Amino acid sequence: MTNTAPALPVQADLGQLRNQAKDLRLAVQGGRPGAAERAAKTGPVDPVHFSIHDAQHVIAREHGFARWQDVVSAFGSRQPRERDLHRWFAVELNNALGDLLFDLSPATPRAEQDRALYQAYAACYHWLEAGTPANHGRGEYTIAQTALAIGRPQVAAHHAPRYAELIAEHPEAFTDWDRAFATEIRARTAAATGAPDARELKARAQRLADRVAHPDAREVVLDRLDRGPWFALEGQSHATGPT
């Protein structure tokens, strides 16, 4: 029996294909000439709701694969060592989830919500196999962030505190911006679940963010603090103190 699986070009790069999907998503949503027609070759297209998942499906089909997951697996098979394979999948799952978070909300279809949450869990698992305590903590953050995005705050409440716990257990493994992010996700989860310490935690996260030494990292943390949803704390400004 012959193997008829598609073969990726030797020079192919998953990051480039992912960027192609991002560009296609923006092109279809923006009405760029020819973009919707290109996407329609793989199925019906709704430009208003054309998601990153839809764009990735188009890119996969253009390269002869049935699904985007098959493209990721094809790249993964190029990694010879088990630890490298775990690390590779952890990075790619994180990167892919970062793209999907732009589209996630409680109104997202249940199947897509589940896919994103399981993807976050899978990334954390691979980091446990091949990463550091810092990778593990950031994986817990991603699970909580994804759970909040799809309206499952109780799931987030289970994972958000773990980031801070790992920092306490392995302080030398983490950065100042880890400490800010660990407090931010606890604050956001507390706001989503109606916990009474949400304001205090958000104020603490703001103070930690202001103290991040590297300006680029500080800007990233502050940008995250400025973005919603903040649930019960929505609309409060940093100047009021609790923010």
C-alpha positions in Angstrom: 0.0 0.0 0.0 1.5 3.3 -1.0 1.7 6.4 1.1 -0.3 9.2 -0.5 0.1 11.8 2.2 1.0 15.2 0.8 4.7 16.2 1.0 5.6 19.7 2.1 8.3 21.5 0.2 11.7 21.2 2.0 11.9 25.0 2.4 8.3 25.3 3.8 8.1 27.0 7.2 5.0 26.7 9.4 5.4 30.2 10.6 5.2 31.4 7.1 2.1 29.4 6.4 0.5 30.7 9.6 1.2 34.3 8.5 -0.3 33.5 5.1 -3.5 32.4 6.9 -3.5 35.7 8.9 -3.1 37.7 5.7 -5.9 35.7 4.0 -8.2 36.3 7.0 -7.7 40.1 6.8 -7.9 40.1 3.0 -11.3 38.3 3.0 -12.7 40.3 5.9 -11.5 43.5 4.2 -12.9 42.7 0.8 -9.6 42.6 -1.0 -10.1 41.7 -4.7 -9.7 38.0 -5.3 -9.4 37.0 -1.6 -13.0 35.6 -1.2 -12.7 33.8 -4.5 -9.5 32.2 -3.4 -11.1 31.1 -0.1 -14.2 29.9 -1.9 -12.2 27.2 -3.8 -12.3 25.1 -0.6 -15.9 25.8 0.4 -18.6 28.5 1.1 -17.2 31.8 2.4 -18.9 34.4 4.8 -16.5 37.4 4.7 -18.0 38.9 7.9 -17.3 35.7 10.0 -14.3 34.4 8.1 -12.0 33.3 11.0 -8.4 32.4 11.4 -9.5 28.8 11.6 -11.3 29.2 8.2 -8.1 30.8 6.7 -5.9 28.0 8.0 -8.2 25.5 6.4 -7.8 27.2 3.1 -4.0 27.2 3.4 -4.0 23.5 4.3 -6.2 22.6 1.3 -4.0 24.6 -1.0 -1.1 22.4 0.1 -3.0 19.2 -0.3 -4.0 18.6 3.3 -7.5 18.0 4.6 -7.1 19.9 7.8 -4.7 22.5 9.3 -3.9 20.0 12.1 -2.5 17.7 9.4 -0.2 20.5 8.3 1.0 20.9 11.9 1.5 17.1 12.2 3.5 17.0 9.0 5.9 19.6 10.3 6.1 17.9 13.7 7.1 14.6 12.0 10.3 16.3 10.9 11.5 16.6 14.5 13.6 13.5 15.3 14.0 13.6 19.1 11.2 13.2 21.6 12.1 16.2 23.7 12.4 18.4 20.6 9.1 17.1 19.5 7.4 18.1 22.7 9.0 21.5 22.6 8.0 22.0 19.0 4.4 21.1 19.6 4.2 23.3 22.7 5.5 26.3 20.7 3.2 25.7 17.7 0.1 25.1 19.8 0.8 28.3 21.7 1.3 30.2 18.5 -1.8 28.8 16.9 -3.9 29.6 20.0 -2.6 33.2 20.0 -4.2 33.5 16.6 -7.5 31.9 17.7 -7.9 34.1 20.7 -8.7 37.0 18.4 -11.9 35.3 17.5 -12.9 33.5 20.7 -15.9 34.6 22.8 -18.8 33.0 24.7 -20.7 33.2 21.4 -18.2 31.1 19.5 -19.6 27.7 18.5 -19.1 25.1 21.2 -16.9 22.8 19.1 -14.5 25.7 18.4 -14.5 26.6 22.1 -13.6 23.1 23.1 -10.9 22.9 20.4 -9.2 26.1 21.8 -9.4 25.0 25.4 -8.0 21.5 24.6 -5.3 23.2 22.6 -4.3 25.2 25.7 -4.2 22.0 27.8 -2.2 20.2 25.2 0.4 23.0 25.0 0.8 23.0 28.8 1.3 19.2 28.7 4.0 19.4 26.1 5.7 22.1 28.2 5.6 19.8 31.2 7.5 17.2 29.2 10.1 19.5 27.7 10.0 22.9 29.4 10.9 24.8 32.5 8.8 25.8 35.5 8.4 29.1 33.7 6.9 27.4 30.7 4.6 25.5 32.9 3.4 28.7 34.6 2.8 30.5 31.4 0.9 27.4 30.2 -1.4 27.7 33.2 -1.9 31.4 32.3 -2.9 30.4 28.7 -5.4 27.9 29.9 -7.0 30.4 32.2 -6.9 33.1 29.5 -8.7 30.8 27.0 -11.3 29.7 29.6 -12.2 33.3 30.3 -12.4 34.2 26.6 -15.0 31.5 26.1 -17.0 32.2 29.2 -15.8 29.5 31.5 -14.6 31.4 34.6 -14.7 28.4 36.9 -12.2 26.6 34.7 -10.0 29.7 34.8 -10.3 29.8 38.6 -8.7 26.4 38.8 -5.7 27.3 36.7 -5.0 31.1 37.3 -3.6 30.6 40.9 -1.2 27.9 39.7 1.0 30.5 37.9 1.6 32.3 41.2 2.2 29.1 43.0 4.9 28.0 40.6 6.6 31.4 41.0 6.6 31.0 44.8 8.0 27.5 44.4 10.7 28.4 41.8 11.3 32.2 42.1 14.6 32.1 40.3 12.9 30.7 37.1 10.6 33.6 36.6 10.9 37.2 35.5 9.4 40.4 36.8 6.8 40.4 34.0 5.8 36.8 35.0 4.9 38.2 38.4 2.8 40.9 36.8 1.0 38.5 34.5 0.4 36.0 37.2 -1.4 38.7 39.3 -3.2 40.1 36.2 -4.8 36.7 35.4 -5.8 36.2 39.0 -7.4 39.6 39.0 -9.2 39.0 35.8 -10.5 35.6 37.0 -11.6 37.1 40.3 -13.5 39.8 38.4 -15.2 37.1 36.2 -16.2 35.0 39.2 -17.3 38.0 41.4 -14.5 37.4 44.0 -14.2 40.3 46.5 -10.4 40.7 46.0 -10.7 41.5 42.3 -10.0 45.2 42.7 -7.1 44.7 45.1 -5.5 42.1 42.7 -5.9 44.4 39.7 -4.2 47.3 41.6 -1.4 45.0 42.6 -1.0 43.8 39.0 -0.8 47.5 37.9 2.0 48.2 40.4 3.9 45.1 39.3 3.5 46.1 35.7 4.8 49.6 36.4 8.0 48.1 37.9 8.8 45.7 35.0 12.4 46.7 34.2 12.5 46.1 30.4 10.5 48.8 28.6 9.2 46.4 25.8 8.1 43.8 28.4 6.5 46.6 30.5 4.6 47.8 27.5 3.2 44.3 26.7 2.0 43.9 30.3 0.4 47.3 30.4 -1.3 46.7 27.1 -2.7 43.5 28.5 -4.0 45.3 31.6 -5.7 47.9 29.4 -7.6 45.3 27.4 -10.9 43.8 28.4 -12.8 42.0 29.4 -12.6 43.1 33.0 -16.1 41.8 33.8 -17.3 43.4 37.1 -14.4 45.9 36.9 -15.1 47.0 33.3 -14.7 50.6 32.6 -12.5 51.5 35.6 -9.3 53.4 34.9 -5.8 53.0 36.3 -6.1 56.4 37.9 -8.8 55.2 40.3 -6.5 53.0 42.2 -8.1 49.5 41.9 -7.1 49.3 38.3 
